[in-house]
Amino acid sequence: MRMVRVRLTSAPGAHVSAMGPELIQDLLWAHAVPDDGLEHIRVRCAPHGMDVVLFLSAPGDASALQAVDLLLERLRGPLARHGYTGLVA
């Protein structure tokens, strides 16, 4: 199992919605596909926005990072609608 940390920050000039960690978790599960290998998610509020830790079944760090990059790409629109951008930390 591999762990990847993602930082969600408010987009410049965006109106950030009052969503909590539960909605972020739901968005991640809704946009994950089996090939991502996503097994577990932890989300916490932070001063910059949200900290997310994703646990994935992956053969190596590079493949885990690639899976998270693809997942974040699928989430770009939904996150932007709530005023956030996501970056692998």
Beta strands, then each sheet from edge to edge (+ up, - down):
strand 1: 2-10
strand 2: 38-46
strand 3: 49-56
strand 4: 84-88
sheet 1: 2+ 3- 1+ 4-
end
